[in-house]
Amino acid sequence: MVYENPACAVAALVVDGAGRVLLVRRALDPCKGEWALPAGFQEADEEPAETAAREVREEAGLEIRVESLFDLFLVAKGGRRAVTLAVYLCEPRGGEPTPGDDALEARFFDLDALPDAIAFDNRERILSHLRADPRYLARITMSTQSTGGTRSISYKDSGVDIEKKYGAVERATDAIRKTFTPGVVGDIGNFGGLFDLARAGVGQGLLVASADGVGTKLEVAKRAKVYHTVGRDLVNHCINDILVQGARPLFFMDYVAVGKMEPEVVAELIRGCAEGCRENAVALLGGETAEMPGLYAPGDFDLAGFIVGIVDPTKLLDGSRVRPGQVVLGLGSAGLHTNGYSLARKILFDHKGHGVEDRPTGLGGASVGEALLAEHRSYLKLLWPLLEQGKLAAMAHITGGGLVDNLPRVLGSCDAVLDRGSWPVPALFRYLCDAGNVDGEERYQVLNMGIGMTLIVDAADVAAVGNHFRSVGEPFFTLGRIEAGSGVVRWSR
């Protein structure tokens, strides 16, 4: 195997979102003064992907994500050259290159403006083939609108296809339903799954369970080297998903998967989960930590969580109480929460070239990292008094799918008619939509646009609900109304 051969060399083909390639100008012979891909000899205890990341870090001062093996060459010439050269396609994680180690300069170059002096046959053997490579084309492809050639960046451009996700779930639906036992209540599509202990003959009460992840917010956490906040994100997300059905959370379990065990990172991830549980009086009952080299690259990790709560069946919120004439209220989000990060990373890191420490004026003084890592809110303590008083007819947690896809989960045969001008859109969302020229409809289906939770309230209860929010200093917004319809969101403007 290549990674067992310490005489092997590894080169990093680092391509940014604009299709530019990273080159460094060498300070040492051979080929002193010429440009080349960041590269070096693989050490005996390294895998080749680790060598690629190390060389870019040392020669260009950048952190990268190693995506895949681009090519493998047999090097015919002797001298200092290794027998084989493994070239890895890599993605920069933001920031500007800074030369170090044996590099005089480090810069990104357009393929049409490469320097004349390029060493080690890099031009002939690697760069000349890059433009036609489908992986390169996938990296730089963005949809272009006709107006002035402005790029419009979509969720699909960032690698996420919502319709395919729904299609996958639909294909699996029949298999899922065949597992239903007498205790199962309802069908697929609720925020949480329902299990009636009495119907199952094992007790009393209605259990509500949910599972979720943090998504590619984890990539931002890795760039910023801030790991504990995503644990709280995960717990709060799961709590909100069962809260909207009236459930009080009981316990939580986590799942952490890594490519290479880094105890400090894993401990921070679990600490965040524990803090989120403690803040919401939820037991962290257990979990699983898995090290899976070969499936995850070194430095990569994933985080998922599972929550179980309980609700009195007479107080279950399942959409059956929604009626025309009711009012839709909205509570603010703290940011993206845990959804839309693939699109946000595409816009901020690839398209705009920002690093996590950059402070673009459009973010109102916050750094990119601060804005993106703002924690997912838990609405439990805020809303529990209203649930106990029976003041809420339904709730929808605004996560992946935005207002457009989440409100219909509780509407039944009614429509929600909303006014897009009824709440102030926070700076992060304005900046993302402007910088990425995000389509006007898609932004409300991918991003929460500043609304993290929606409440459907009887008109007679709106004053009492509003008084509760004012008493605790919580801003709220009247988003619209409920009308007879077919279970969709419509816009009044």
N, C-alpha and C positions, 0 to 999 in steps of 0.2 A: 504494500500500500504506500501511496505517496507520503502520507503523514508519518510513516515510520522511517523515512529516508532523510537524515539530516543534511544530505548533500543536495536536497531539492531546494529550489527557490520559488518564491511566491510573489506575484505582482497583483496590485489592487487596481482594478479598472473602476474608478469612482466617477459616476455620472450623476449630475444634478438634474433637477426638474426641467431645466432649460435645454438639456441635452449636451451640456458642456462636460468635458473630461478633465480630471485633475492630473497635472504634470508637475514634477519637481525638477529643478535645475541642479545637477550634481556638482558637488564641491570636490570630489575625489576621482582619481583614475580607477578603472578605465572610463573613458568618455567624459572626463572632467569638463564642466561648462555646458554640456548638452542636457537636453530635457529628456525625461523618461517617466514612465509610470512609477509610483512609489513601489518599491520592491526590496526584497532582501532574502537572505538564507533562512530557511526554516530550522528552528532549533529542535533538538531531539525530543523535547517534552511538549512540543506544540502540535496542534492540528493546523492544517494550512489556513483555515479561516482565521485562526488566532494570529498567525503570522501576518496576514493581510491587514488586520485591524491594527496590530502593533506598528507595522511599518508606516501606515498612514498617520497614526498618532505621533510617531517620532519624527517623521520627515515633514509633515504638513500641519500638525497640531489640530487635527480634526478627529472627531468620533464618527464612526461609520456603522452601518448595518450591512453585513455581508449577506448578499442575496443568494447567489448560486455560482457554481463553477462555470466560467465563461469558456475556457479552453485549456488544453493541456498540451505542452510542446515537449518534444525531445530536442535538447540543445546539442548541436553537432560540434560546436567549437569547444576547445578546452580552456585552459587558463583558470581564471577565477570562477568561471561559469559552472553552475550545477548541471547535473545530467538532465533534469526535468524542470520545466517552468509551469506552475499552475497559476492561471489567471482567474481572479474572482471578480464578478460584477458586484459592485457595492453602491450603497446609497449614503450620501452625507447626511448627518443629523443636525445640520445647521451650522452657522458660524462661518468665518472667513479663514482661509488657509494661512498659516504662519510657519515659515520655514524653520526647521530644526535639524538636529543630528547632522547628517552629511548633505543637507540641501541648502543651496544658496537662495533659491526662490521657490515658491509654491503658488501655482495659479490654476484657475479653471480656464480652459480654452474651448471656443467653438470649433467644431470639426472643420469648418471652412477657414479657420484662421489659426491653424496649428503652427508652431515655430518651425523654422527650417531644420535646425539641428536637433534631431530626435534619436536617441541612442538605442542600442540593443535590438535593432530591427523592430522596434515597437510600432512604427508607422506601418511597415509592410506586413507584419505578421498579425497585428492586433487592430490598430486604429482604422486601417483601410477597410476592414470587414465590419466595423461597428455599425455604420449607418444603416445597413440592410438587415441587421439582426433584429428579430421580432421582439426580443426582450428590451432592446434599446428603444424601438418604436413604441412599445407599450409604456415605457417610462415617460416619454415626452408628449404622447398624444393627448390633446385637449380639444374639446369641441370649440368651434369658432363661430360666433354669431356674425351675421352679415353687416351689422352696424359698425362701420369703421374697423372691421377686422378684430374687434375686441374679443379676447378669449373668455368664454363662459365655462367655468369649471363645474362639473357636475359630480354627483356621488359616484356615478359609474366611472368617471375619469379617475377617481381615487381608488377604484378597485372594488366597490360595493354595489351590488345589483339587488335592490330591494325586491323587485318582482321575482327574481329567481329564488330569493329566500322564501317568499310566500309560496312559490311553486313547490319548493322542497317540502315545506310543512304540509301542503295539500296532498302531496304524494304519500306522505307518511300517515295521514289522518286515519285511514282505514285500519292500519296496523295498530295505531294507538288506541282506537276505540275498542278493538277486540280485547284489550287488556282490562277494560272497565269492569270493576266488581260492584256489588250492591251498594257499597259506601260512596261511590263516585257521584257527585252532584254536578249537573251542567255538562258543558261540552268544551271543546278546545277553543281558545281565543280569549279567555278571561285573563286578567292580570295575574291571578293566582289560581291554582287548582284547588277544588273543594272536595272534602271527604267527610261524610256524615258518620260519626262514630256510632250513633244509635242504629242507623240503617245497616251498618256492618256488624252490629251486635257486640260491640266491644266497649261501650260507654256512652257518654252524652257529650254533645257539643259538635261544632262544625270546624274541622281543621282547614286552614288555608295555607298552601305551600307554594313557594316560588323559587326559581333558580335563575341566576344571571351572572354576567361577567362585567368587567370594566372596559372591555373593548380596547381600541388602540390608544386610549388615554395612557395605557402602560408605556407606549413608545415615548410619549412626552415625559413621563416620570423617569424613564431611563436616560433621556437626554439631560434632564435637569438633575439627575441623581437624587431625586426626592421620592422616597418609596413608601412612607407611612401613610400619606394622605389617601392613596388609592384604596387602602383597606377600608377607611371610613366611607369613601365613595361607594364601595361595593355594599357594605352593610346598609347604608341609608337608601340606596336604590332598592334593595330587596324589601326593606321595611315599607317603603312607599307603595310598592307593588301589591302588598297584602293589606295595607292600611285602606286603600281605596275600596276594599270590599267590607270594611268595618272591622277588620281583624286586629287584635292585640298581639304583637309578636311575642313568641315564647323563647325560641332558641334558634341559633344560627350555626352553620358549619361551613368551613372554608376548604378550598382546594387550590394548592400552589404547585405549579409545574415549572421546572427549570431545565435548561440544557446542561448547565454545569453548576453544582452546588456552591453558592456563595452565602455562607451562614449569616453575614451581616445584612444582606439584602432580604433574605427570606424572613429573618427575625423582624425587620422593619415592616414587611408586608403583613405579617401576622399581628404585630403590635397595632397597626392601623385598624385591623378587623376587631381586635379586642377593645380598642378605644371606642370605636363606633358602637359596639355592643354595650359597653358600660354606659355610654352617654344616653342610650335608649332603654336601659334596664332589660337587656336581652342577654341570655346566656350564650357564650361561645362554647358549644357543647363538644366540639371535636373538629376534626378535619383530616386532610391528607396532604402530604408533601411528596412529590414525585420528581426524581432526577431522571431525565430522559435524553441522554446524549444521542445525537443522530436525528432525533425528531425536532428538537429545539437547538439552535446554535448557541455557543457559549455567550452568556450575557442576556439571552432571551429568557423570558418567563411569562407565565399566564396566571391569572387569578380569577377564580370563580367562587360563588357562594350559594348557599341553600338555606332557606328560612322556613320556619313553620310557626303559624299563629293560630288563634282560635277566635271564633265569633259565635255569639248567640244566634241560632238560626232565624229568630224573629227580628234581628237587627242587621241581617246580611244586606249589603248594598250590591245588587246585581243588575241594576238598570231597570228593574221592573217598576220602580217608583217615578220614573221620568215621565213628565207630562207636558203638553204644550202650555205656554204661559209661564213656565219657570224661568229663572234667571241664571246665566252662566257667569260665575266669578272666576278670577284668575289670581294666583299667587306667584310672586316673582321667583325666578331661578337664580342661582348664584353664578351661573355661567353655562357652559355646554352640559354640565352635569356628567353623564357618562355616555353621551351619544353624539354622533357627527364628527368624531375625531379624525376619521380617515379623510374626510373632506377638508377639515380645518388644517390638518398637517399638509395636505396637498397644496393648499393655498398659501399658508404661512411659510412653510419650510422649503417646498419645491418651487412654487411660483414666485414668491416674494424673496426667497433666500434668507429669511430671518433665522437667527439662533434664539435659544430660549432666554437669553439675557437681553436681547434687543428690546428697545422701548419705542416702537413706532407711535407717532403722534395720535394715530387713530384709536389707540387703546387707552387714551386718557391718563397716561402716566404709568400704567402697569406694564411690566415686562411681558413678553410673549409667554414665558413659563408661568408667571403668576396668573395671567388671564386664563390659560388653558388648564392649570391645575387647581383652580378654584373648586372647592369641595361640593359634591352633590349634597343638597340640603335634605335633611330629614324633616318631614312635616308632622311627625307623630305627636309631639308635645303640643304643638300649635293647634292641631285639629281634634285631638281626643276629647276635649270638653264639648265640642259641637256634636261629635258622634254620640256621646253619652246623653246629650239633650235631644237627640233625634232631629237636629236642624239641617241635616244634609240628605238630599234625595239621591245623589250619586256623586262620584268623584272619578277623575281620570288623571293618572300620572303621565306627564308629557315626557316621553322618552324617545327611543328610536321610532320614527314615523311622524314625530311632531304632533301638532294639533290635528292635522288632517287625518291621521290614522289612529290616534289614541282615543279621542273623544267618541268616535263611532262605536267603540267597544262597549259603551254603556248607554247608547241612545235608543236602542230598539228600533221602533218604527218612527221615531221623531228625528228632526234635523236640529243641528245647532247653527244658528245664524249669528256669525261673529263679525265684529268691526275691527279691522286691522289697525285702526288708529286709536283704539281705546286704551292702549298701554304704551309706555315709552320703551322702545327697543334699545337695549343696552349697547354700549360702545363696541364690545367684542363682536356682536352680531352684525352691526352696521359695517364694521371694518371688514369682516369676512365676506359679506355679501358684495361690498363695493370692490374689494381687491380681487375677488374671484369672479365678479360679474355673475353671481349665482342667480339662476332663473327665479323670477318672482314667485312662481308657484312652488318650485322645488324647495325653496328655503323654508317654507312652512311644513314641509313633509320630511325634512331631514333634520332641521334644527328646532330647538324649543323656542327660539326667538325671544327669550326672556321670561317665558311663562313655564314654571315647573310643575304646577298642579292646578287643575280646574275643578270647580265645585258647581254642582247643579242644585239650586236652592229654590224652594217655594217662594213666590213673591212676598207672601206674608212673613217670611222668616228673614228676608234680606236685611232688614234693619237690625235685628238681633245679632245676626252673623257679623255685620259691619261693626257693630258696637264691640263685639268680642275682639275683632282684629285691632280696632283703634285702642282698646284698653291695654293691649300688649305691644303696641307700636309696630304692627305689621301692615305694610301697605297692601292694598288689594285693588283689583280693577274689575269693573263691570264689562265683561267681554261681549255679551250679547244675550240672546234669548233662545228658548226652545220653541220650535214650531212643529206642526204635523209634517211628516215627510217620509223619507225612506232610509234614515239612519246614516246621514252624511253631514259633513261640515260644509256650510255655504257662507260666502262672504257678502256682507252688506256693502262693504267698500274695501 
